[in-house]
Amino acid sequence: MVQSTLVTPEPYHLPGYLGYVPQFKFKIGGTYGQTTHNILYTPEQLNSKAPYKVIQEAKFMEPLARSKPAQEEGWNNTKLKGSMVPGYTGYVPKGQHFFGQRYAQACDNALKSFEADLVVKEKDEETLRMIPRRPLTPVSKANAYPVKQRDFAYGTSPYRLPNEHDEKYFVSGYTGFVPQARQLLAKSYPVITHEALSIHQDVQDRVRGRKSLGTPTKLTRAKTAPPGVIYTRQSGLIPNYTGHVPAMKFKYGRTYGATTVNALNQSI
């Protein structure tokens, strides 16, 4: 039977083979299959007695023998077996400890070592299960951690607790607004929030007349400007006002509200 000249004779490597081919980079002018066929049939390769010959007889390799089925082992993965194919990108247990060998051989050794570790682990667990356990006896009959009687219900807001209460603070990580906390620095967050809430409570009590320092403070509503009047004599404008303020560009060194008081320079 005459063999077609269009078919590359065996053996040869398929295009895309990523393994090492001796002297391949010095061969040009032919297809990948023809070039690898010529290289594999060189006298040096045919007469080589090294264990890493390129041409070797194909032998059927039994899958990696396992001590127990995969389902009983707890790592049900049929991809981990004997003669792993190069190019597998998954995880191979203990594969990082074996190198300098072919991929399939390194994977077999890694899996055998992993199975040996599993056997040792099972023996250790069985040994621990066989050790008799003695019941734990209490050191003392008294309660080692006495329960503290709460004077407030659990979950009460720190705003409602008195200033001397130990739980009047916010835990670290609280992202809400805490009044009077901006000016307190160089302390832990619970200490800062405790002091800030105490200051805030004192201010609220003073405003509401609960704590009087002399005469109780009375709240008076600020006088608003008549409708249609922008520039007033007694008060300034609100910051971010985008309208025109006479001679504003010549004034500096004060806040926006203080600068815009009596912007028209009217006699009071």
C-alpha positions as CSV (number, residue, x, y, z in Angstrom):
1,M,0.0,0.0,0.0
2,V,1.5,3.3,-1.1
3,Q,1.4,6.0,1.7
4,S,0.2,9.4,0.7
5,T,2.9,12.1,0.6
6,L,0.4,14.6,2.1
7,V,0.3,12.8,5.4
8,T,3.2,13.1,7.8
9,P,4.5,9.7,8.8
10,E,4.5,8.6,12.4
11,P,6.0,9.6,14.8
12,Y,5.7,13.4,14.9
13,H,4.5,16.1,17.2
14,L,1.3,17.9,16.6
15,P,1.4,21.7,16.1
16,G,1.0,23.4,19.4
17,Y,3.2,20.9,21.3
18,L,5.0,22.9,24.0
19,G,7.6,20.3,25.0
20,Y,11.2,20.3,24.2
21,V,12.3,19.2,20.7
22,P,16.2,18.9,20.3
23,Q,17.7,21.1,17.6
24,F,14.2,22.3,16.5
25,K,15.3,26.0,16.4
26,F,17.9,25.2,13.8
27,K,15.4,23.5,11.4
28,I,13.6,25.7,9.0
29,G,11.7,25.3,5.7
30,G,9.3,22.5,6.7
31,T,6.0,22.1,8.5
32,Y,6.0,21.4,12.3
33,G,5.1,17.8,11.8
34,Q,7.7,17.1,9.1
35,T,10.4,18.8,11.1
36,T,9.7,17.0,14.3
37,H,9.5,13.6,12.4
38,N,12.9,14.2,10.9
39,I,14.4,15.2,14.3
40,L,12.9,12.2,16.0
41,Y,14.4,9.8,13.5
42,T,17.9,11.1,13.6
43,P,20.6,8.4,14.4
44,E,21.4,10.2,17.6
45,Q,17.9,9.7,18.9
46,L,17.4,6.2,17.6
47,N,20.7,5.0,19.2
48,S,20.4,6.9,22.4
49,K,20.3,4.9,25.6
50,A,19.4,7.7,28.0
51,P,16.2,7.3,30.1
52,Y,14.8,10.5,28.6
53,K,14.8,9.3,24.9
54,V,12.4,11.2,22.7
55,I,11.2,8.0,21.1
56,Q,10.1,5.4,23.6
57,E,7.7,2.6,23.4
58,A,4.2,3.5,24.5
59,K,3.4,1.7,27.7
60,F,0.0,1.6,29.4
61,M,0.4,3.2,32.8
62,E,-2.0,2.1,35.5
63,P,-3.8,4.9,37.3
64,L,-2.5,6.0,40.6
65,A,-3.5,3.4,43.2
66,R,-5.5,4.9,46.0
67,S,-5.9,3.5,49.4
68,K,-9.6,4.4,49.5
69,P,-12.1,5.7,47.0
70,A,-12.2,9.4,46.4
71,Q,-15.6,9.9,48.0
72,E,-14.4,8.3,51.3
73,E,-11.2,10.5,51.3
74,G,-13.2,13.7,51.2
75,W,-11.6,15.2,48.1
76,N,-13.8,14.0,45.3
77,N,-11.8,15.1,42.3
78,T,-11.5,12.7,39.4
79,K,-9.0,15.0,37.7
80,L,-6.3,14.0,40.2
81,K,-5.2,10.6,38.9
82,G,-2.2,8.8,37.5
83,S,-0.3,10.1,34.5
84,M,-1.4,13.7,34.7
85,V,-1.4,15.4,31.3
86,P,1.0,18.4,31.0
87,G,-0.9,21.7,30.7
88,Y,-3.2,21.0,33.6
89,T,-3.5,24.3,35.5
90,G,-5.5,23.1,38.5
91,Y,-4.1,22.6,42.0
92,V,-2.1,19.5,42.7
93,P,-1.6,18.8,46.5
94,K,2.0,19.1,47.5
95,G,3.0,19.6,43.8
96,Q,5.2,22.5,44.7
97,H,7.6,20.2,46.6
98,F,8.5,18.0,43.5
99,F,10.5,19.4,40.6
100,G,13.1,18.3,38.2
101,Q,10.9,15.5,36.8
102,R,8.4,15.0,34.1
103,Y,5.0,16.5,34.9
104,A,3.2,13.2,35.2
105,Q,5.9,11.7,37.4
106,A,6.0,14.8,39.6
107,C,2.2,14.7,40.0
108,D,2.2,11.0,40.9
109,N,4.9,11.5,43.6
110,A,3.0,14.5,44.9
111,L,-0.3,12.7,45.1
112,K,1.4,9.6,46.7
113,S,2.9,11.9,49.4
114,F,-0.4,13.6,49.9
115,E,-2.2,10.2,50.4
116,A,0.5,9.1,52.8
117,D,-0.1,12.3,54.9
118,L,-3.9,11.5,54.8
119,V,-3.2,8.0,56.2
120,V,-1.0,9.5,59.0
121,K,-3.7,12.0,59.8
122,E,-6.4,9.4,60.0
123,K,-4.3,7.3,62.3
124,D,-3.7,10.3,64.6
125,E,-7.5,11.1,64.6
126,E,-8.3,7.5,65.5
127,T,-5.7,7.6,68.3
128,L,-7.3,10.7,69.7
129,R,-10.7,9.2,69.5
130,M,-9.5,6.2,71.5
131,I,-8.2,8.3,74.4
132,P,-10.7,8.4,77.2
133,R,-12.0,11.8,78.1
134,R,-12.4,12.8,81.6
135,P,-15.3,15.1,82.5
136,L,-14.3,18.7,83.3
137,T,-14.9,19.6,86.9
138,P,-15.4,23.3,88.0
139,V,-12.6,24.9,89.9
140,S,-15.0,26.5,92.4
141,K,-18.7,26.4,92.9
142,A,-18.9,30.2,93.0
143,N,-19.5,32.1,89.8
144,A,-16.1,33.1,88.5
145,Y,-17.7,35.9,86.4
146,P,-20.5,37.6,88.4
147,V,-23.2,39.1,86.4
148,K,-23.3,42.9,86.7
149,Q,-26.7,44.3,87.4
150,R,-27.7,46.7,84.7
151,D,-29.3,50.0,85.7
152,F,-30.4,50.6,82.1
153,A,-32.0,48.3,79.6
154,Y,-29.6,46.7,77.2
155,G,-29.3,48.6,73.9
156,T,-30.1,52.0,75.4
157,S,-28.7,54.8,73.3
158,P,-25.5,56.5,74.7
159,Y,-27.3,59.8,74.3
160,R,-29.8,58.8,77.0
161,L,-27.2,57.6,79.5
162,P,-25.9,59.9,82.3
163,N,-22.4,61.3,82.0
164,E,-20.9,59.1,84.7
165,H,-22.2,55.9,83.1
166,D,-19.4,53.5,81.9
167,E,-21.2,52.7,78.6
168,K,-21.8,56.3,77.5
169,Y,-19.6,56.0,74.4
170,F,-19.5,54.7,70.8
171,V,-17.4,51.7,69.9
172,S,-14.5,52.0,67.4
173,G,-15.8,51.8,63.8
174,Y,-19.0,53.8,64.4
175,T,-19.3,56.2,61.4
176,G,-22.2,58.3,62.5
177,F,-21.9,61.9,63.6
178,V,-20.8,62.5,67.2
179,P,-21.5,66.1,68.4
180,Q,-18.6,68.0,70.1
181,A,-16.1,65.3,69.0
182,R,-14.3,67.4,66.4
183,Q,-12.2,69.3,68.8
184,L,-11.1,66.3,70.8
185,L,-7.8,64.6,69.7
186,A,-5.0,62.2,70.7
187,K,-7.3,59.8,72.5
188,S,-8.9,56.5,71.8
189,Y,-12.3,56.6,70.0
190,P,-14.4,55.4,73.0
191,V,-12.7,58.0,75.3
192,I,-13.3,60.8,72.8
193,T,-16.9,59.9,72.2
194,H,-17.5,59.6,76.0
195,E,-16.1,63.1,76.6
196,A,-17.9,64.5,73.5
197,L,-21.3,63.0,74.6
198,S,-20.8,64.4,78.1
199,I,-20.1,67.9,76.8
200,H,-23.1,67.6,74.5
201,Q,-25.3,66.5,77.3
202,D,-24.1,69.4,79.5
203,V,-24.8,71.9,76.7
204,Q,-28.3,70.5,76.2
205,D,-29.1,70.6,79.9
206,R,-27.8,74.1,80.1
207,V,-29.9,75.2,77.2
208,R,-33.0,73.5,78.5
209,G,-32.6,75.0,81.9
210,R,-31.8,71.7,83.7
211,K,-28.4,73.1,84.8
212,S,-28.3,76.8,85.4
213,L,-25.1,78.7,85.8
214,G,-26.6,81.9,87.2
215,T,-29.5,82.8,84.9
216,P,-30.9,80.1,82.6
217,T,-30.2,80.7,79.0
218,K,-33.2,81.7,77.0
219,L,-33.4,80.9,73.3
220,T,-34.3,83.8,71.1
221,R,-35.2,83.5,67.5
222,A,-32.9,85.4,65.2
223,K,-34.4,88.4,63.4
224,T,-34.8,87.7,59.8
225,A,-34.5,90.3,57.1
226,P,-37.7,91.7,55.5
227,P,-38.7,90.1,52.2
228,G,-36.6,91.4,49.2
229,V,-33.8,92.7,51.4
230,I,-30.4,90.9,50.8
231,Y,-27.8,93.1,52.6
232,T,-28.8,93.7,56.2
233,R,-27.1,95.8,58.8
234,Q,-27.0,93.4,61.8
235,S,-26.2,90.0,60.1
236,G,-24.1,88.7,57.2
237,L,-24.9,86.4,54.3
238,I,-24.8,82.7,54.4
239,P,-21.6,81.1,53.0
240,N,-21.8,79.8,49.4
241,Y,-24.0,82.8,48.5
242,T,-23.2,83.3,44.8
243,G,-24.6,86.7,44.3
244,H,-22.7,90.0,44.2
245,V,-21.4,91.5,47.4
246,P,-20.2,95.1,47.0
247,A,-16.4,95.5,47.6
248,M,-16.1,91.9,48.6
249,K,-12.9,91.3,46.7
250,F,-11.1,94.0,48.7
251,K,-12.0,92.4,52.1
252,Y,-10.1,89.5,53.6
253,G,-8.9,87.9,56.9
254,R,-12.4,87.2,58.3
255,T,-15.1,84.7,57.7
256,Y,-17.7,85.1,55.0
257,G,-20.5,85.9,57.4
258,A,-18.5,88.5,59.3
259,T,-17.3,90.1,56.1
260,T,-20.7,90.6,54.7
261,V,-22.2,92.2,57.7
262,N,-23.6,95.6,56.6
263,A,-22.1,95.1,53.2
264,L,-23.6,98.5,52.0
265,N,-21.9,100.4,54.8
266,Q,-25.2,101.9,56.0
267,S,-25.2,103.8,59.2
268,I,-26.7,101.9,62.0
